[in-house]
Amino acid sequence: MFDSSTLFSNAFSGLKGNIIRELYKYTSQPSFISFAGGNPSPETFPNEELAEIAFKVLKENSVACLQYGVSNGILPLREYIAEQMTAEGVPTEVENVVITSGSQQSMDLLSRAVLNPGDRVLVESPTYVAALKIFSIYGARVEAVASDDEGLIPEALQEKLEEGPVKLLYLIPNFQNPTGITLPWERRKQIMEIVKNHNVLVIEDDPYGKLRYSGEPVPHMKTLDTEGQIAYFGSFSKIIAPGLRVAYVVCQEAIAQKLVLGKQNNDMHTPNLTQFIVNEFCRRGRLAPHIEDCCCVYKKKRDTMLSLLNEHFPKEIYWTKPDGGLFLWSKLPEGYSSMKLLEYAIPAKVAYVPGDSFFADESGVNTMRLNFSNASEADMEKGLRLLGEQIGRYLQVKK
Ligand SMILES: Cc1ncc(COP(=O)(O)O)c(C=O)c1O
């Protein structure tokens, strides 16, 4: 007799659903106002132009779009990425570029290529929740490196590296998910000086870097990479559209070849059609002006959220003021729980992501992530007023 309860691997038996997906049963209700998800705003999608481009590329390259393709990605797009990265201070050849079906896949492929059960992986504290899950699926021992208002603390990294071998260091240096924090140039240099002395591969995950609304751009960490020690993850999800599932890894050739082997045994290749669409959009010179348009939309949303937080949140609450990206990070006073606060927020039909799931250890109980890219101005006004009221109630009850 078949018993599926004994079927699953150790990794999957213990795997829990993502909190954002779990909240979806509430946030999908029409009257609910959600600051939980991480979706880019649909108003930024270049729908009409992508439809026209899809038609054109299918007409002009029908076989290349519809036939099986190469696992490392279509050459013109890899060439475009190599040119862009070189212009951004990272000398790149096409051999260094692998196209993937989203940075999430980049992370999975790289983890599969390098991790053995028990390997140590260092992450910021907090960090992207899906990265924590992927590293754990491959049996890694994920350890949080202490981080502050400017991101990962180099001295804390040094200590962790001195404790023993580390396989991977995972960083999101720009407009980090979940905190919105950008790692300053000085720290990037310090971190690179430290890792140079260790046999550790660094992931520079950068899906939000081009979404800057204030302050000065900080060069990629990979501009400091003299050893081929960084795998840089770029993605078109947040700057064109996530449903296209087109992203890329820029890394040394030996690593790129392993990622390609991983793709051969996974999805074979990223869909040719969406690669051709992205390539055509970029080759027309549309990416930079489109990103400017996105930044205009998101800057307004960020500024609106920041001023509404000032207006509606109790004075005991802390939040970050990010220069870009899609999120800001908020903290209740110590001793309060953002998970408990959901018991107040959900009946008021407003949601956010409780922050503890972004931590590799048991910390962050009082933290929460707020997304500003999705809600309309009217919903933001109403939702933050409601959330502010519920926080006020919760703080009263606990006293
Ligand atoms: C830090 C980070 N890395 C990777 C991803 C996944 O992006 P993609 O759509 O390219 O898979 C996300 C998506 O939200 C993210 O926040």
The ligand as a MOL file (V3000), in Angstrom:
LIG
                    3D

  0  0  0     0  0            999 V3000
M  V30 BEGIN CTAB
M  V30 COUNTS 16 16 0 0 0
M  V30 BEGIN ATOM
M  V30 1 C 16.7130 39.6980 -2.8410 0
M  V30 2 C 15.9750 38.9600 -3.9010 0
M  V30 3 N 16.6490 38.0840 -4.6580 0
M  V30 4 C 16.0220 37.4100 -5.6350 0
M  V30 5 C 14.6820 37.5720 -5.8810 0
M  V30 6 C 14.0410 36.7510 -6.9700 0
M  V30 7 O 13.9510 37.4740 -8.1380 0
M  V30 8 P 13.5940 36.8040 -9.5400 0
M  V30 9 O 12.2210 37.2600 -9.8920 0
M  V30 10 O 14.6440 37.3080 -10.4820 0
M  V30 11 O 13.6540 35.3270 -9.3630 0
M  V30 12 C 13.9420 38.4740 -5.1350 0
M  V30 13 C 12.5100 38.6590 -5.3920 0
M  V30 14 O 11.7700 39.2840 -4.7070 0
M  V30 15 C 14.6050 39.1890 -4.1080 0
M  V30 16 O 13.9770 40.0650 -3.3320 0
M  V30 END ATOM
M  V30 BEGIN BOND
M  V30 1 1 1 2
M  V30 2 1 2 3
M  V30 3 2 2 15
M  V30 4 2 3 4
M  V30 5 1 4 5
M  V30 6 1 5 6
M  V30 7 2 5 12
M  V30 8 1 6 7
M  V30 9 1 7 8
M  V30 10 2 8 9
M  V30 11 1 8 10
M  V30 12 1 8 11
M  V30 13 1 12 13
M  V30 14 1 12 15
M  V30 15 2 13 14
M  V30 16 1 15 16
M  V30 END BOND
M  V30 END CTAB
M  END
